[in-house]
Amino acid sequence: DIVGGRVDAVVKQRVGQQHFRKRLLDRYGTVCAVTGQQPEEVLDAAHLYTFAERPEHLETAGLLLRADVHRLFDRLLLTVEPRTWHSRVAPALIHRYP
């Protein structure tokens, strides 16, 4: 059996994240940097740097990613070259999911 229910949790929330997302939407429209035009509701604002090490929102170092693509990005299974905006998928994924 899978146990259900809830637990209380304390989380850190990024101050200004929603404003950062709005700025990126204004700048790029509803376009995922990897997959193209998407519904606004599925787009996340992503940082091209580790926010924990540099807790500021820089529009010039941010992009919009579809939520599932953002998960790959956060796990370093997809990377984006900041100068060229070319994306690269981890070789292990390319071989397993052509």
Biopython code that builds the backbone (N, CA, C, O; Angstrom):
import numpy as np
from Bio.PDB.StructureBuilder import StructureBuilder

atoms = [
    (1, "ASP", "N", (0.836, -1.199, 0.000)),
    (1, "ASP", "CA", (0.000, 0.000, 0.000)),
    (1, "ASP", "C", (0.871, 1.250, 0.000)),
    (1, "ASP", "O", (1.968, 1.266, 0.558)),
    (2, "ILE", "N", (0.365, 2.272, -0.626)),
    (2, "ILE", "CA", (1.048, 3.572, -0.624)),
    (2, "ILE", "C", (0.352, 4.445, 0.405)),
    (2, "ILE", "O", (-0.851, 4.689, 0.310)),
    (3, "VAL", "N", (1.106, 4.914, 1.384)),
    (3, "VAL", "CA", (0.567, 5.749, 2.443)),
    (3, "VAL", "C", (0.259, 7.130, 1.886)),
    (3, "VAL", "O", (1.067, 7.692, 1.146)),
    (4, "GLY", "N", (-0.880, 7.676, 2.224)),
    (4, "GLY", "CA", (-1.268, 9.022, 1.793)),
    (4, "GLY", "C", (-1.196, 9.997, 2.946)),
    (4, "GLY", "O", (-0.671, 9.675, 4.012)),
    (5, "GLY", "N", (-1.713, 11.163, 2.736)),
    (5, "GLY", "CA", (-1.739, 12.173, 3.781)),
    (5, "GLY", "C", (-0.905, 13.377, 3.411)),
    (5, "GLY", "O", (-0.565, 13.576, 2.245)),
    (6, "ARG", "N", (-0.580, 14.170, 4.394)),
    (6, "ARG", "CA", (0.186, 15.397, 4.179)),
    (6, "ARG", "C", (1.187, 15.597, 5.306)),
    (6, "ARG", "O", (1.028, 15.064, 6.404)),
    (7, "VAL", "N", (2.226, 16.380, 5.008)),
    (7, "VAL", "CA", (3.182, 16.814, 6.019)),
    (7, "VAL", "C", (3.381, 18.312, 5.851)),
    (7, "VAL", "O", (3.252, 18.836, 4.745)),
    (8, "ASP", "N", (3.689, 18.993, 6.922)),
    (8, "ASP", "CA", (4.024, 20.408, 6.849)),
    (8, "ASP", "C", (5.468, 20.538, 6.402)),
    (8, "ASP", "O", (6.315, 19.729, 6.781)),
    (9, "ALA", "N", (5.754, 21.556, 5.593)),
    (9, "ALA", "CA", (7.109, 21.754, 5.109)),
    (9, "ALA", "C", (7.434, 23.244, 5.096)),
    (9, "ALA", "O", (6.569, 24.088, 4.864)),
    (10, "VAL", "N", (8.682, 23.534, 5.348)),
    (10, "VAL", "CA", (9.172, 24.900, 5.248)),
    (10, "VAL", "C", (9.957, 24.982, 3.951)),
    (10, "VAL", "O", (10.838, 24.158, 3.703)),
    (11, "VAL", "N", (9.642, 25.971, 3.119)),
    (11, "VAL", "CA", (10.324, 26.108, 1.834)),
    (11, "VAL", "C", (10.891, 27.517, 1.700)),
    (11, "VAL", "O", (10.398, 28.468, 2.306)),
    (12, "LYS", "N", (11.934, 27.620, 0.894)),
    (12, "LYS", "CA", (12.473, 28.928, 0.558)),
    (12, "LYS", "C", (11.835, 29.351, -0.758)),
    (12, "LYS", "O", (11.828, 28.589, -1.724)),
    (13, "GLN", "N", (11.308, 30.549, -0.793)),
    (13, "GLN", "CA", (10.690, 31.064, -1.993)),
    (13, "GLN", "C", (11.529, 32.212, -2.521)),
    (13, "GLN", "O", (11.951, 33.080, -1.756)),
    (14, "ARG", "N", (11.772, 32.223, -3.813)),
    (14, "ARG", "CA", (12.588, 33.261, -4.425)),
    (14, "ARG", "C", (11.807, 34.560, -4.522)),
    (14, "ARG", "O", (10.782, 34.626, -5.201)),
    (15, "VAL", "N", (12.288, 35.583, -3.850)),
    (15, "VAL", "CA", (11.653, 36.889, -3.908)),
    (15, "VAL", "C", (11.877, 37.461, -5.306)),
    (15, "VAL", "O", (13.010, 37.519, -5.784)),
    (16, "GLY", "N", (10.802, 37.881, -5.953)),
    (16, "GLY", "CA", (10.901, 38.485, -7.276)),
    (16, "GLY", "C", (10.788, 37.510, -8.433)),
    (16, "GLY", "O", (10.868, 37.929, -9.587)),
    (17, "GLN", "N", (10.603, 36.218, -8.166)),
    (17, "GLN", "CA", (10.558, 35.216, -9.235)),
    (17, "GLN", "C", (9.401, 35.465, -10.202)),
    (17, "GLN", "O", (9.578, 35.341, -11.414)),
    (18, "GLN", "N", (8.223, 35.812, -9.686)),
    (18, "GLN", "CA", (7.078, 36.063, -10.565)),
    (18, "GLN", "C", (7.297, 37.300, -11.431)),
    (18, "GLN", "O", (6.898, 37.319, -12.595)),
    (19, "HIS", "N", (7.924, 38.325, -10.876)),
    (19, "HIS", "CA", (8.235, 39.535, -11.644)),
    (19, "HIS", "C", (9.273, 39.217, -12.728)),
    (19, "HIS", "O", (9.178, 39.714, -13.850)),
    (20, "PHE", "N", (10.248, 38.397, -12.389)),
    (20, "PHE", "CA", (11.274, 37.948, -13.340)),
    (20, "PHE", "C", (10.600, 37.205, -14.493)),
    (20, "PHE", "O", (10.909, 37.457, -15.658)),
    (21, "ARG", "N", (9.688, 36.299, -14.176)),
    (21, "ARG", "CA", (8.964, 35.554, -15.206)),
    (21, "ARG", "C", (8.173, 36.502, -16.105)),
    (21, "ARG", "O", (8.183, 36.348, -17.326)),
    (22, "LYS", "N", (7.493, 37.471, -15.515)),
    (22, "LYS", "CA", (6.706, 38.452, -16.283)),
    (22, "LYS", "C", (7.606, 39.235, -17.228)),
    (22, "LYS", "O", (7.244, 39.464, -18.382)),
    (23, "ARG", "N", (8.772, 39.647, -16.749)),
    (23, "ARG", "CA", (9.721, 40.386, -17.593)),
    (23, "ARG", "C", (10.183, 39.543, -18.775)),
    (23, "ARG", "O", (10.297, 40.043, -19.894)),
    (24, "LEU", "N", (10.452, 38.245, -18.519)),
    (24, "LEU", "CA", (10.878, 37.359, -19.603)),
    (24, "LEU", "C", (9.745, 37.125, -20.595)),
    (24, "LEU", "O", (9.991, 37.039, -21.798)),
    (25, "LEU", "N", (8.516, 37.019, -20.116)),
    (25, "LEU", "CA", (7.368, 36.889, -21.015)),
    (25, "LEU", "C", (7.217, 38.140, -21.875)),
    (25, "LEU", "O", (6.926, 38.041, -23.068)),
    (26, "ASP", "N", (7.410, 39.308, -21.284)),
    (26, "ASP", "CA", (7.342, 40.564, -22.050)),
    (26, "ASP", "C", (8.447, 40.614, -23.099)),
    (26, "ASP", "O", (8.241, 41.109, -24.207)),
    (27, "ARG", "N", (9.598, 40.105, -22.746)),
    (27, "ARG", "CA", (10.768, 40.154, -23.636)),
    (27, "ARG", "C", (10.692, 39.136, -24.781)),
    (27, "ARG", "O", (10.976, 39.468, -25.931)),
    (28, "TYR", "N", (10.307, 37.895, -24.458)),
    (28, "TYR", "CA", (10.354, 36.802, -25.434)),
    (28, "TYR", "C", (8.984, 36.326, -25.918)),
    (28, "TYR", "O", (8.907, 35.572, -26.889)),
    (29, "GLY", "N", (7.912, 36.747, -25.267)),
    (29, "GLY", "CA", (6.604, 36.201, -25.589)),
    (29, "GLY", "C", (6.467, 34.822, -24.976)),
    (29, "GLY", "O", (7.271, 34.431, -24.129)),
    (30, "THR", "N", (5.466, 34.093, -25.395)),
    (30, "THR", "CA", (5.216, 32.764, -24.811)),
    (30, "THR", "C", (5.983, 31.696, -25.598)),
    (30, "THR", "O", (5.403, 30.793, -26.200)),
    (31, "VAL", "N", (7.304, 31.839, -25.566)),
    (31, "VAL", "CA", (8.178, 30.961, -26.349)),
    (31, "VAL", "C", (9.188, 30.282, -25.434)),
    (31, "VAL", "O", (9.981, 30.941, -24.763)),
    (32, "CYS", "N", (9.144, 28.953, -25.421)),
    (32, "CYS", "CA", (10.165, 28.173, -24.726)),
    (32, "CYS", "C", (11.440, 28.277, -25.557)),
    (32, "CYS", "O", (11.395, 28.128, -26.778)),
    (33, "ALA", "N", (12.560, 28.527, -24.917)),
    (33, "ALA", "CA", (13.837, 28.687, -25.618)),
    (33, "ALA", "C", (14.266, 27.421, -26.353)),
    (33, "ALA", "O", (15.118, 27.488, -27.239)),
    (34, "VAL", "N", (13.697, 26.276, -26.006)),
    (34, "VAL", "CA", (14.088, 25.009, -26.624)),
    (34, "VAL", "C", (13.005, 24.480, -27.565)),
    (34, "VAL", "O", (13.314, 24.022, -28.665)),
    (35, "THR", "N", (11.741, 24.539, -27.145)),
    (35, "THR", "CA", (10.672, 23.884, -27.911)),
    (35, "THR", "C", (9.776, 24.831, -28.695)),
    (35, "THR", "O", (8.907, 24.377, -29.438)),
    (36, "GLY", "N", (9.970, 26.146, -28.545)),
    (36, "GLY", "CA", (9.170, 27.097, -29.313)),
    (36, "GLY", "C", (7.902, 27.548, -28.603)),
    (36, "GLY", "O", (7.792, 27.457, -27.380)),
    (37, "GLN", "N", (6.947, 28.036, -29.389)),
    (37, "GLN", "CA", (5.701, 28.608, -28.873)),
    (37, "GLN", "C", (4.967, 27.620, -27.974)),
    (37, "GLN", "O", (4.790, 26.456, -28.334)),
    (38, "GLN", "N", (4.536, 28.097, -26.787)),
    (38, "GLN", "CA", (3.860, 27.252, -25.805)),
    (38, "GLN", "C", (2.797, 28.071, -25.087)),
    (38, "GLN", "O", (2.843, 29.300, -25.119)),
    (39, "PRO", "N", (1.834, 27.405, -24.436)),
    (39, "PRO", "CA", (0.899, 28.138, -23.579)),
    (39, "PRO", "C", (1.661, 28.791, -22.414)),
    (39, "PRO", "O", (2.562, 28.183, -21.837)),
    (40, "GLU", "N", (1.297, 30.005, -22.085)),
    (40, "GLU", "CA", (1.973, 30.730, -21.002)),
    (40, "GLU", "C", (1.991, 29.942, -19.705)),
    (40, "GLU", "O", (2.959, 30.009, -18.947)),
    (41, "GLU", "N", (0.928, 29.196, -19.446)),
    (41, "GLU", "CA", (0.790, 28.472, -18.177)),
    (41, "GLU", "C", (1.844, 27.396, -17.965)),
    (41, "GLU", "O", (2.073, 26.993, -16.824)),
    (42, "VAL", "N", (2.488, 26.920, -19.010)),
    (42, "VAL", "CA", (3.482, 25.854, -18.846)),
    (42, "VAL", "C", (4.917, 26.372, -18.861)),
    (42, "VAL", "O", (5.858, 25.582, -18.784)),
    (43, "LEU", "N", (5.094, 27.682, -18.959)),
    (43, "LEU", "CA", (6.444, 28.251, -19.049)),
    (43, "LEU", "C", (6.964, 28.698, -17.695)),
    (43, "LEU", "O", (6.268, 29.374, -16.938)),
    (44, "ASP", "N", (8.197, 28.311, -17.403)),
    (44, "ASP", "CA", (8.914, 28.723, -16.193)),
    (44, "ASP", "C", (10.012, 29.701, -16.576)),
    (44, "ASP", "O", (10.541, 29.650, -17.686)),
    (45, "ALA", "N", (10.348, 30.583, -15.661)),
    (45, "ALA", "CA", (11.503, 31.459, -15.832)),
    (45, "ALA", "C", (12.721, 30.749, -15.256)),
    (45, "ALA", "O", (12.729, 30.366, -14.086)),
    (46, "ALA", "N", (13.743, 30.574, -16.077)),
    (46, "ALA", "CA", (14.957, 29.874, -15.649)),
    (46, "ALA", "C", (16.145, 30.829, -15.674)),
    (46, "ALA", "O", (16.206, 31.742, -16.497)),
    (47, "HIS", "N", (17.074, 30.608, -14.775)),
    (47, "HIS", "CA", (18.310, 31.392, -14.711)),
    (47, "HIS", "C", (19.438, 30.602, -15.373)),
    (47, "HIS", "O", (19.510, 29.382, -15.227)),
    (48, "LEU", "N", (20.308, 31.284, -16.091)),
    (48, "LEU", "CA", (21.466, 30.638, -16.715)),
    (48, "LEU", "C", (22.654, 30.563, -15.754)),
    (48, "LEU", "O", (23.786, 30.318, -16.172)),
    (49, "TYR", "N", (22.391, 30.771, -14.494)),
    (49, "TYR", "CA", (23.412, 30.703, -13.449)),
    (49, "TYR", "C", (22.739, 30.107, -12.219)),
    (49, "TYR", "O", (21.512, 30.019, -12.167)),
    (50, "THR", "N", (23.513, 29.703, -11.249)),
    (50, "THR", "CA", (22.964, 29.125, -10.022)),
    (50, "THR", "C", (22.437, 30.239, -9.130)),
    (50, "THR", "O", (23.209, 31.017, -8.571)),
    (51, "PHE", "N", (21.117, 30.310, -9.003)),
    (51, "PHE", "CA", (20.480, 31.371, -8.228)),
    (51, "PHE", "C", (20.912, 31.331, -6.767)),
    (51, "PHE", "O", (21.021, 32.380, -6.132)),
    (52, "ALA", "N", (21.159, 30.153, -6.224)),
    (52, "ALA", "CA", (21.574, 30.032, -4.822)),
    (52, "ALA", "C", (22.910, 30.740, -4.576)),
    (52, "ALA", "O", (23.153, 31.269, -3.491)),
    (53, "GLU", "N", (23.764, 30.742, -5.590)),
    (53, "GLU", "CA", (25.076, 31.398, -5.460)),
    (53, "GLU", "C", (25.019, 32.877, -5.820)),
    (53, "GLU", "O", (25.849, 33.662, -5.361)),
    (54, "ARG", "N", (24.060, 33.252, -6.626)),
    (54, "ARG", "CA", (23.917, 34.639, -7.092)),
    (54, "ARG", "C", (22.425, 34.987, -7.075)),
    (54, "ARG", "O", (21.778, 34.954, -8.121)),
    (55, "PRO", "N", (21.875, 35.318, -5.910)),
    (55, "PRO", "CA", (20.430, 35.495, -5.766)),
    (55, "PRO", "C", (19.903, 36.822, -6.307)),
    (55, "PRO", "O", (19.421, 37.672, -5.559)),
    (56, "GLU", "N", (20.007, 36.976, -7.617)),
    (56, "GLU", "CA", (19.454, 38.148, -8.291)),
    (56, "GLU", "C", (18.844, 37.703, -9.614)),
    (56, "GLU", "O", (19.234, 36.679, -10.175)),
    (57, "HIS", "N", (17.901, 38.468, -10.099)),
    (57, "HIS", "CA", (17.199, 38.135, -11.335)),
    (57, "HIS", "C", (17.711, 39.026, -12.462)),
    (57, "HIS", "O", (17.385, 40.212, -12.517)),
    (58, "LEU", "N", (18.506, 38.460, -13.352)),
    (58, "LEU", "CA", (19.053, 39.203, -14.484)),
    (58, "LEU", "C", (18.328, 38.761, -15.751)),
    (58, "LEU", "O", (18.465, 37.616, -16.182)),
    (59, "GLU", "N", (17.554, 39.674, -16.348)),
    (59, "GLU", "CA", (16.815, 39.334, -17.564)),
    (59, "GLU", "C", (17.737, 38.848, -18.677)),
    (59, "GLU", "O", (17.373, 37.954, -19.442)),
    (60, "THR", "N", (18.915, 39.427, -18.769)),
    (60, "THR", "CA", (19.846, 39.051, -19.834)),
    (60, "THR", "C", (20.464, 37.683, -19.612)),
    (60, "THR", "O", (21.137, 37.154, -20.496)),
    (61, "ALA", "N", (20.243, 37.106, -18.441)),
    (61, "ALA", "CA", (20.757, 35.767, -18.141)),
    (61, "ALA", "C", (19.615, 34.854, -17.715)),
    (61, "ALA", "O", (19.774, 33.995, -16.848)),
    (62, "GLY", "N", (18.456, 35.059, -18.346)),
    (62, "GLY", "CA", (17.301, 34.236, -18.057)),
    (62, "GLY", "C", (16.621, 33.821, -19.337)),
    (62, "GLY", "O", (16.787, 34.463, -20.375)),
    (63, "LEU", "N", (15.863, 32.761, -19.271)),
    (63, "LEU", "CA", (15.111, 32.302, -20.418)),
    (63, "LEU", "C", (13.854, 31.597, -19.951)),
    (63, "LEU", "O", (13.749, 31.196, -18.792)),
    (64, "LEU", "N", (12.912, 31.450, -20.847)),
    (64, "LEU", "CA", (11.686, 30.730, -20.552)),
    (64, "LEU", "C", (11.823, 29.295, -21.032)),
    (64, "LEU", "O", (12.271, 29.036, -22.149)),
    (65, "LEU", "N", (11.430, 28.373, -20.171)),
    (65, "LEU", "CA", (11.471, 26.957, -20.514)),
    (65, "LEU", "C", (10.147, 26.318, -20.137)),
    (65, "LEU", "O", (9.555, 26.652, -19.111)),
    (66, "ARG", "N", (9.688, 25.398, -20.972)),
    (66, "ARG", "CA", (8.535, 24.595, -20.610)),
    (66, "ARG", "C", (8.892, 23.846, -19.329)),
    (66, "ARG", "O", (10.050, 23.470, -19.145)),
    (67, "ALA", "N", (7.939, 23.624, -18.455)),
    (67, "ALA", "CA", (8.213, 23.066, -17.124)),
    (67, "ALA", "C", (8.998, 21.757, -17.175)),
    (67, "ALA", "O", (9.918, 21.570, -16.378)),
    (68, "ASP", "N", (8.660, 20.843, -18.093)),
    (68, "ASP", "CA", (9.388, 19.570, -18.160)),
    (68, "ASP", "C", (10.814, 19.772, -18.677)),
    (68, "ASP", "O", (11.740, 19.087, -18.242)),
    (69, "VAL", "N", (10.979, 20.699, -19.591)),
    (69, "VAL", "CA", (12.316, 21.005, -20.107)),
    (69, "VAL", "C", (13.149, 21.682, -19.017)),
    (69, "VAL", "O", (14.353, 21.452, -18.909)),
    (70, "HIS", "N", (12.493, 22.521, -18.210)),
    (70, "HIS", "CA", (13.181, 23.174, -17.090)),
    (70, "HIS", "C", (13.719, 22.124, -16.112)),
    (70, "HIS", "O", (14.812, 22.284, -15.570)),
    (71, "ARG", "N", (12.967, 21.073, -15.892)),
    (71, "ARG", "CA", (13.424, 19.995, -15.003)),
    (71, "ARG", "C", (14.689, 19.342, -15.557)),
    (71, "ARG", "O", (15.622, 19.069, -14.802)),
    (72, "LEU", "N", (14.733, 19.089, -16.869)),
    (72, "LEU", "CA", (15.943, 18.540, -17.502)),
    (72, "LEU", "C", (17.115, 19.509, -17.337)),
    (72, "LEU", "O", (18.235, 19.094, -17.039)),
    (73, "PHE", "N", (16.849, 20.800, -17.534)),
    (73, "PHE", "CA", (17.862, 21.849, -17.406)),
    (73, "PHE", "C", (18.433, 21.881, -15.982)),
    (73, "PHE", "O", (19.648, 21.937, -15.798)),
    (74, "ASP", "N", (17.560, 21.846, -14.992)),
    (74, "ASP", "CA", (18.006, 21.878, -13.591)),
    (74, "ASP", "C", (18.831, 20.655, -13.212)),
    (74, "ASP", "O", (19.668, 20.723, -12.312)),
    (75, "ARG", "N", (18.599, 19.543, -13.892)),
    (75, "ARG", "CA", (19.331, 18.312, -13.610)),
    (75, "ARG", "C", (20.540, 18.129, -14.532)),
    (75, "ARG", "O", (21.151, 17.062, -14.567)),
    (76, "LEU", "N", (20.873, 19.189, -15.279)),
    (76, "LEU", "CA", (22.014, 19.213, -16.208)),
    (76, "LEU", "C", (21.910, 18.151, -17.307)),
    (76, "LEU", "O", (22.925, 17.711, -17.848)),
    (77, "LEU", "N", (20.691, 17.746, -17.630)),
    (77, "LEU", "CA", (20.473, 16.826, -18.740)),
    (77, "LEU", "C", (20.243, 17.594, -20.041)),
    (77, "LEU", "O", (20.203, 17.012, -21.125)),
    (78, "LEU", "N", (20.097, 18.893, -19.912)),
    (78, "LEU", "CA", (19.986, 19.795, -21.045)),
    (78, "LEU", "C", (20.725, 21.066, -20.654)),
    (78, "LEU", "O", (20.510, 21.597, -19.565)),
    (79, "THR", "N", (21.575, 21.548, -21.513)),
    (79, "THR", "CA", (22.313, 22.781, -21.229)),
    (79, "THR", "C", (22.067, 23.783, -22.346)),
    (79, "THR", "O", (21.686, 23.416, -23.458)),
    (80, "VAL", "N", (22.290, 25.054, -22.033)),
    (80, "VAL", "CA", (22.144, 26.126, -23.009)),
    (80, "VAL", "C", (23.422, 26.949, -22.987)),
    (80, "VAL", "O", (23.865, 27.393, -21.928)),
    (81, "GLU", "N", (24.011, 27.149, -24.157)),
    (81, "GLU", "CA", (25.202, 27.983, -24.287)),
    (81, "GLU", "C", (24.752, 29.444, -24.267)),
    (81, "GLU", "O", (24.065, 29.878, -25.191)),
    (82, "PRO", "N", (25.123, 30.216, -23.236)),
    (82, "PRO", "CA", (24.626, 31.585, -23.088)),
    (82, "PRO", "C", (24.982, 32.529, -24.243)),
    (82, "PRO", "O", (24.228, 33.459, -24.528)),
    (83, "ARG", "N", (26.109, 32.303, -24.904)),
    (83, "ARG", "CA", (26.490, 33.219, -25.998)),
    (83, "ARG", "C", (25.752, 32.928, -27.294)),
    (83, "ARG", "O", (25.410, 33.851, -28.033)),
    (84, "THR", "N", (25.503, 31.654, -27.578)),
    (84, "THR", "CA", (24.878, 31.278, -28.849)),
    (84, "THR", "C", (23.419, 30.859, -28.699)),
    (84, "THR", "O", (22.692, 30.795, -29.690)),
    (85, "TRP", "N", (22.984, 30.576, -27.479)),
    (85, "TRP", "CA", (21.641, 30.092, -27.171)),
    (85, "TRP", "C", (21.375, 28.708, -27.767)),
    (85, "TRP", "O", (20.218, 28.301, -27.877)),
    (86, "HIS", "N", (22.416, 27.984, -28.149)),
    (86, "HIS", "CA", (22.234, 26.612, -28.615)),
    (86, "HIS", "C", (22.048, 25.698, -27.412)),
    (86, "HIS", "O", (22.725, 25.841, -26.394)),
    (87, "SER", "N", (21.126, 24.765, -27.547)),
    (87, "SER", "CA", (20.895, 23.815, -26.460)),
    (87, "SER", "C", (21.523, 22.476, -26.806)),
    (87, "SER", "O", (21.649, 22.108, -27.974)),
    (88, "ARG", "N", (21.912, 21.762, -25.764)),
    (88, "ARG", "CA", (22.506, 20.431, -25.931)),
    (88, "ARG", "C", (21.843, 19.483, -24.939)),
    (88, "ARG", "O", (21.646, 19.813, -23.770)),
    (89, "VAL", "N", (21.509, 18.312, -25.433)),
    (89, "VAL", "CA", (20.906, 17.285, -24.591)),
    (89, "VAL", "C", (21.991, 16.299, -24.204)),
    (89, "VAL", "O", (22.867, 15.989, -25.012)),
    (90, "ALA", "N", (21.941, 15.802, -22.974)),
    (90, "ALA", "CA", (22.930, 14.829, -22.496)),
    (90, "ALA", "C", (22.963, 13.616, -23.427)),
    (90, "ALA", "O", (21.913, 13.093, -23.802)),
    (91, "PRO", "N", (24.159, 13.170, -23.799)),
    (91, "PRO", "CA", (24.273, 12.014, -24.699)),
    (91, "PRO", "C", (23.488, 10.795, -24.231)),
    (91, "PRO", "O", (22.915, 10.085, -25.058)),
    (92, "ALA", "N", (23.446, 10.537, -22.946)),
    (92, "ALA", "CA", (22.703, 9.376, -22.439)),
    (92, "ALA", "C", (21.225, 9.446, -22.816)),
    (92, "ALA", "O", (20.609, 8.421, -23.108)),
    (93, "LEU", "N", (20.653, 10.656, -22.812)),
    (93, "LEU", "CA", (19.253, 10.804, -23.193)),
    (93, "LEU", "C", (19.057, 10.626, -24.693)),
    (93, "LEU", "O", (18.089, 10.000, -25.125)),
    (94, "ILE", "N", (19.960, 11.167, -25.475)),
    (94, "ILE", "CA", (19.836, 11.062, -26.925)),
    (94, "ILE", "C", (19.856, 9.587, -27.352)),
    (94, "ILE", "O", (19.106, 9.182, -28.239)),
    (95, "HIS", "N", (20.702, 8.808, -26.726)),
    (95, "HIS", "CA", (20.801, 7.383, -27.084)),
    (95, "HIS", "C", (19.561, 6.596, -26.625)),
    (95, "HIS", "O", (19.108, 5.680, -27.312)),
    (96, "ARG", "N", (19.031, 6.963, -25.475)),
    (96, "ARG", "CA", (17.874, 6.232, -24.944)),
    (96, "ARG", "C", (16.553, 6.692, -25.542)),
    (96, "ARG", "O", (15.608, 5.909, -25.648)),
    (97, "TYR", "N", (16.484, 7.985, -25.941)),
    (97, "TYR", "CA", (15.235, 8.558, -26.458)),
    (97, "TYR", "C", (15.494, 9.324, -27.748)),
    (97, "TYR", "O", (15.487, 10.555, -27.756)),
    (98, "PRO", "N", (15.723, 8.592, -28.846)),
    (98, "PRO", "CA", (16.046, 9.280, -30.095)),
    (98, "PRO", "C", (14.908, 10.145, -30.582)),
    (98, "PRO", "O", (15.025, 10.790, -31.623)),
]
sb = StructureBuilder()
sb.init_structure("model")
sb.init_model(0)
sb.init_chain("A")
sb.init_seg("    ")
for serial, (resi, resn, name, xyz) in enumerate(atoms, 1):
    if name == "N":
        sb.init_residue(resn, " ", resi, " ")
    sb.init_atom(name, np.array(xyz, "f"), 0.0, 1.0, " ", f" {name:<3s}", serial, name[0])
structure = sb.get_structure()
